[in-house]
Amino acid sequence: MIQQINAITPLEEARAALADAFELKFTKAVEKATQPVFDKVKDRIPEIEWPFYAPLIFEINRLKKKKNAAILAHNYQTPQIYYGVADIVGDSLQLAIEATRVEADTIVQCGVHFMAETSKMLNPEKTVLIPDSRAGCSLASSITAEDVLAMRAQYPGVPVVTYVNSSAAVKAVTDVCCTSSNALEIVEAVEGDTVLMIPDQYLAQNTAKKTKKKIITWAGACEVHETFTADDIAELRAAYPGAKIIAHPECPPEVIDNVDFAGSTSGMIDWIKTQKPPKVVMVTECSMSDNVAAETEGVSFLRGCNICPHMKRINLENVLWSLHTGTEEVTIPEELIEPARASVERMIEISTRKKH
């Protein structure tokens, strides 16, 4: 099977073209320019690998300025992307909000496809690129717009709250979106005592424990978080005595019931920075732990994570290739943009109204 740099171009072909277009060598100038990045990530990236990453970081940062592009990166991206080339970083809610404030002509989304779609629907006039459109999401692929319409027919009048981990087509038939950081807030804000909360069954079940409203859900799950079990938490406690264990609400309820704290991506970060536990295990995606560790002193981060294979499709090579070639551009059918954007904007409005 031929390896590809993205969904459309063979890897070797792309590498040859990049070698012709850029001086991808670890020169003294490149070393000096990227030293601040390496100083931040040196405990997470082996020094022997840095001569490969540094020239790519150097060229990406030059090219994005030349092309007036902004790079948005999710917390699950690798440290070399998160700290090396990203202009804006955060969880799904933070990226959705910041996408509305981007002034650059082009957005490069270092995340999965639904995130790039969200940036596009919020900025229909801008060019939005994703370095590899094969970067999908088990949650987004678990439900279709037709599924949502069927649920609406089964539960007429019940508001639909949809996790942002969903396609534009699903968002377009949704009343309001939510993220793991504002799920309870959104559920409480919609009218009625019953809510359809899709597609993550575990986020819905964990939210249901905090509200008096009846929540009807869908059998979707995140492949990173759904595999964690209560037995895993017990094993982590035995392996790391005294360590605090925190988890994402996409994990099954029996996991959430046995950890010291459960919260969204941003919630976990805030908890660690506030509580500063001597030792912590983050039951979530591995790169997030690496990224938080790189900016948190006095906390020992212990492994208890899973890797998202979709997030890891994004790498420095295809970020540079994306900027260089303008691929892969994200498009949304015209008829979906307005209704999908409206559901995201309702979420943002609810989540930010208390701050004003």
Disulfide bonds with the S-S distance in Angstrom:
Cys286-Cys305 2.12
